[in-house]
Structures are given as structure tokens and as C-alpha cells.
Amino acid sequence: MKKTLAKLADGRELIYFDTDEGAVRDAPDLRPLDPVDSRPELRRDEATGDWITIASHRQNRTYHPPAGECPLCPSRDGRLSEIPAADYEVAVFENRFPSLAGEAGRCEVVCFTPEHDAGFADLTPAAARLVLDAWTDRTAALSGLPGVEQVYCFENRGAEIGVTLAHPHGQIYAFPFVTPRTAKMTATAEAHRAATGRNLFEDLLSRARAATERVVTAGEHWTAFVPYAARWPYEVHLYPHRRVPDLTRLTEAERAEFPHVYLDLLRRFDRLFPVPQAEPSQRPAPTPYISAWHQAPRTGGGELALHLELFTVRRTADKLKFLAGTESGTEAFINDVAPETAARRLREALA
């Protein structure tokens, strides 16, 4: 992998990741950009102890631009974008409208491909591996920044999720605090260790692999399964068989297998809800999803395990799962699809 550092016109960092060691990425950013003015404020909810980020400057961020004005496509044909090069493989840059910045952390955008109408599931295994290498590189770099407690790599896919840029991309947040879900998992894992002498996440993976009705797909080094108490209609957790705290600790064998298992999983999601009365050659409707890497934080994460959580808000072809009164008001989830049924449908999706 070749890594090339560059600067955008307003001083933000841009990084190209290439499989071709001979790739030249020296195109300058010719846009007349004003300096980024982002001053997020962290406030602590005294009732729950959670940190809340106030980022009012994001009200002016780019919102559903036409394809011809996409800021994540390469700069071509006289149209300038966030990526000055006329082509790229994977590009990572500092978000121009960050939720976190300065002492309050950092936000980066990860462009998976230059192809505007593609999706992660359309990548080749080699291209998906390059994205994994970019995630790993940024996890190492961001976790070393002063004040950063947790690095969170994720992808929002689909307008139903709230995506405002259609180009296939993800984001990386470097939080200056441990996020609420991670703190909750940490406390539960520590209690499990005290009660059993075992690691919670190793036990979850062992139980899932033994209860094969919840396994969706597996390889030599990874297993994807629907959790016993899934919160979302279709929710899959992808674990490496060897417990590690974060992406930087994966072995080469684990890295090499991941793209194949993950691409298989994404393609199963995209085939959950086929287009009614479609021609056999017509691709199914893309499934909206959130894909999230959970990594151990800098402080107090000894019992946590690296894993990816993938879920969709779609419960049927024409119905979405909304977080209404119980979920939003009390954080008590109600799932409309039995986890065993979801796993079976996902297993059958590629049949």
C-alpha cells in the first residue's frame, strides 16, 4: 500500500491510499476556499453523564447535491471537488463540516471508490482490503493524538439512514471521550469477568458459533452472526475468532480474509428485499444500513473486543423501523423480526 499526504486549499489534510506503488498524487486543490470555521462544544448531560456535542455550524453542510456536483467524486472536466486528483482508489480527508474538531476531537471522511453510483458491496476484494488498510492506518494515527479516547470507523448508507451525500463513503470520528454504548459494554464485560472469570465477547462468539441457527456466514478467521437479543430487524455482528482490541492488532491472515466475508455479508443485505416483478438481471433495491467498527478505547478497554456491527432500519420491503417513543424516549428496543428468522433469511439471500 502506498500512502500519499496532501493539503487542501483551506489547509485540511488529505491522504491518498493506493495499491499501485507508482501512483502519483500531486494535483493541487485549485478551489478558492475560506478557512474552516468549526467550533464544536462538548456539554455533559448531568442527568445521564453522557457527553453531547453542540455543532451548530453543521447546519450549513452540503445537502443532497446533484450527481454532477458531488464533492467526493474526482476533480474532472473542469469541476473541482474535495479530491483534487482526476482519479483515486481510496481517499481520506478532514471533514469540512466536522462534528468534532480541535480539542474536541477530529472527523475524517473516507471515500471508498471514485465511482459515484457504486457501493461498498461492488468493490473487489482487493479494493475492500485497501479500505481496511486505510481504516487501520487512521485508527493508529488518530488514537495517538492528544486527548483522543476512542476511534470510531463507520459507514451510513442510504437516504433512509439520513445520508446527505450519495457517493460511497464512510467516516471516522476521533472522540475525546468514551462513547455511551462503549462505556456500557465495558461495564458489562467487566461484570462478566468478575462473575465468570471469562471474557464476555469470547463467550458471545462461542455461543453464536455453537447455536448455528444465528450464524449467517463464516470463514477460517471470521464469523458473522445475528445477536441473541438483536435490536434491529436485520442486525449482524462480525467478529474475528481471535480477540483483539482494535484494527491495528489483526494478523495478515485475518486481514486477507476479511474482505471476502464482509463483501459476502453486504451482498446478502442487498438481496433481502428484491425489486417486485423485476427482470432477473435487475439488481435488487439497495438496503440502507449502518456499518460500525467497535474498538477498545484508550482507557479502560481491556475487556472489549474488536467487532463490526451491521444493521438496517428496513424491516420489510416497504416499511422502516423508526425509533419512536420507547426506543427514543427510554432506550428500550422492540424488534419486529426474530433474530433466528433474520439469520435464516440472510443465509438464504444468496441462494
Buried (B, 14 or more C-beta within 10 A) or exposed (E): BBBBEBBBBBEBBBBBBBBEEEBEBEBEBEEEBEEBEBEBEBEEEEEEEEBEBEBEBBEEBBEEBEEEEBBBBBBEEEEBBBBBBEEBBBBBBBBBBBBBBEEBBBBBBBBBBBEBEBBBBBBEBEBBBBBBBBBBBBBEBBBEEEBBBBBBBBBBBBEBBEBEBBBBBBBBBBBBBBBBEBBEBBEEBBEBBEEEEEBBBBEBBEEBBEBEEBBBBBBEBBBBBBBEEBBBBBBBBBBBBBBBBBBBBBEEEBBBBBBBBBBBBBBBBBBBBBEEEEEEEEEBBBBBBBBBBBBBBBEBBEBBBBBBBBBBBBBEEEEEBEEEEEBEEEEEEEBEBEBBEBBBBBBEBEE
